[in-house]
Amino acid sequence: MNKRPTLSLKSKPAPATKKPAARKPAPANATGAAKPAAKPAVKPSSAPAAKPAAKPAAKPATPATPATPAAQQRPASSPWEGTRARGAERKSAPRPAEPPRPRPRPEAPPGPRASHHRDLKPRLQTEFQAELKSDSLAFALLGAATAVVQVRGGMALPQALAGVFANPATTPQARGAIQDVAYRAMRQLGRSDALVAAMAPKAPDPLVGALLAAALPLMGAGEDGPAPYEAFTVVDQAVTAAGSHPDTARAKGMVNALLRRFLREQQALLADVLQQPVAQWNYPQWWIDAAITAYPQEWEQVLAAGNVAPPLTLRVNTRKGTVDAYLELLAQAGIGARRIGEHAVRLDKPMGVHLIPGFDAGLVSVQDAGAQLAAQLLDVQDGMRVLDACAAPGGKTGHILELADADLTALDVDPQRLARVRENLDRLQLSATLQAAAAQGREWWDGQPFDRILADVPCTASGIVRRHPDIRWLRRKGDTLQLATLSGQILDNLWQMLRPNGKLLFVTCSLWPQESEAQAAAFAVRNRATRLDAPGQLLPAGGAEQDHDGLFYALFRKDA
Ligand SMILES: C[S@@+](CC[C@H](N)C(=O)[O-])C[C@H]1O[C@@H](n2cnc3c(N)ncnc32)[C@H](O)[C@@H]1O
């Protein structure tokens, strides 16, 4: 009953043979330069429709750049949670020997000067309630800055935002504005830090630095679409925010001076800092190097794709209706959308999940178009015994059960995340056996082999940075090796639970071959697994016809 996936496939390119051409810095005025004569008040709506507050006391609207609706609903959850301990003191695994590799700008000037290297462990008065109007941009800037400090300390952004939203003054509209500002700050943190380093004589205190990192992208310092506010409004509100908090009040003058200097010297400052790859691409240097090594031809597109806010893509539940019927329902509701996959529909504009027609009734789920390939590739038939080994929050579990009446066990090491599988299945009116256990162990298994196994293993999540722009700043280079070691153990263990002629689908949302293709190749050799046709590495793409995250798929059969 299942059809083959319809996304076109892109395989991993050949290894590097020459140094890739360094990209020229974008001209400063291509980034949405501030309008010099602008008044610190209302700006015509040139920003994307869903933008935050347009003037200091205006009400913030829906965020322009949500992570995903699911993240909006449940800010404490992210796909790489539970895969490693976090904290300010994070150690990398020992570095494996590496071959020399091309760098984008060997001649580039060094990053922030020595005085800008400091212990960023937050010393934040998070409980402090600033006396700011909750519908002001100042309130959104301070909330976003608080989250940025926490991310620098090692916390995932959704978790950090959940803490900020716990402030009773934070209205739903303020949440939207804070989230929008925080996600923009994450996508442009490399550039903002370089700008601050270029302008400030010494590194500012953590919350001051974070406030600047929240404000600069709103002034056209980055490539995140048109500047959403009048630049002078941002300066005024950033200064107000600084003055409202004990951790930043003393730096109020500095915030004012620095942001005003940015307005005056924007072009020259950007031309200068964009010489640094971290400022140009907004990723840590090791990440840029890893992308160049893995994708010598496509590394620029890969990095750029991670800096674009993702669309909202839905999966139509074909148990409840056809894709065409759902598109008709959307059209009747005046919601623009297009089909981008077998069951995938992309909305023209993001919206809250409960506003999506039929979402609460289980007609659709939120799921990236690339992730929707998993259930189709697994080729589950009615009556099969299926294991979804790293199942939470259950996106792929739901899809498998929408396509076949299977006896499915959903396993996840994290009981809290597993509860979300239950919620998602309840909404879809589907059922599975839920098990909270580690997939590299066997104590949870009843000894009956499975016909199909989905191993959507924990990974660096480097392929979904457009949804989770904080990942790049949270990950360390050594995480790749650590996670690849764990996923290798999981795969070898699950293989023992597969019946002869059964199929195992190995999935990651990683861009790094160590976690994906190299892992798949080594697994096949170790276990004498027959490799079947599957997409391999899908590079992230955002276009009219193809729009999906970076994912890896390898399909194996266990010969009888
Ligand atoms: C990429 S996410 C899975 C996404 C899910 N398949 C979906 O489509 O919604 C990886 C999951 O693996 C879980 N996980 C991490 N380590 C695990 C382990 N050792 N055993 C089982 N699950 C694990 C995490 O809690 C996380 O929910």
PDBQT file of the ligand as one rigid body, heavy atoms in Angstrom, charges set to zero:
ROOT
HETATM    1  C1  LIG A 601      15.905  12.281  16.536  1.00  0.00    +0.000 C 
HETATM    2  S1  LIG A 601      14.960  12.048  17.958  1.00  0.00    +0.000 S 
HETATM    3  C2  LIG A 601      13.699  10.973  17.377  1.00  0.00    +0.000 C 
HETATM    4  C3  LIG A 601      12.623  11.668  16.608  1.00  0.00    +0.000 C 
HETATM    5  C4  LIG A 601      11.420  10.767  16.371  1.00  0.00    +0.000 C 
HETATM    6  N1  LIG A 601      11.778   9.534  15.704  1.00  0.00    +0.000 N 
HETATM    7  C5  LIG A 601      10.345  11.443  15.564  1.00  0.00    +0.000 C 
HETATM    8  O1  LIG A 601      10.255  11.249  14.355  1.00  0.00    +0.000 OA
HETATM    9  O2  LIG A 601       9.567  12.210  16.148  1.00  0.00    +0.000 OA
HETATM   10  C6  LIG A 601      15.961  10.940  18.885  1.00  0.00    +0.000 C 
HETATM   11  C7  LIG A 601      15.290  10.378  20.110  1.00  0.00    +0.000 C 
HETATM   12  O3  LIG A 601      16.185   9.398  20.636  1.00  0.00    +0.000 OA
HETATM   13  C8  LIG A 601      16.010   9.367  22.039  1.00  0.00    +0.000 C 
HETATM   14  N2  LIG A 601      17.184   8.687  22.587  1.00  0.00    +0.000 N 
HETATM   15  C9  LIG A 601      18.392   9.196  22.897  1.00  0.00    +0.000 A 
HETATM   16  N3  LIG A 601      19.207   8.231  23.330  1.00  0.00    +0.000 NA
HETATM   17  C10 LIG A 601      18.501   7.074  23.295  1.00  0.00    +0.000 A 
HETATM   18  C11 LIG A 601      18.791   5.733  23.630  1.00  0.00    +0.000 A 
HETATM   19  N4  LIG A 601      19.986   5.405  24.075  1.00  0.00    +0.000 N 
HETATM   20  N5  LIG A 601      17.831   4.810  23.486  1.00  0.00    +0.000 NA
HETATM   21  C12 LIG A 601      16.590   5.165  23.027  1.00  0.00    +0.000 A 
HETATM   22  N6  LIG A 601      16.263   6.423  22.714  1.00  0.00    +0.000 NA
HETATM   23  C13 LIG A 601      17.201   7.359  22.823  1.00  0.00    +0.000 A 
HETATM   24  C14 LIG A 601      15.837  10.811  22.426  1.00  0.00    +0.000 C 
HETATM   25  O4  LIG A 601      15.168  10.906  23.666  1.00  0.00    +0.000 OA
HETATM   26  C15 LIG A 601      15.037  11.344  21.248  1.00  0.00    +0.000 C 
HETATM   27  O5  LIG A 601      13.663  11.337  21.558  1.00  0.00    +0.000 OA
ENDROOT
TORSDOF 0
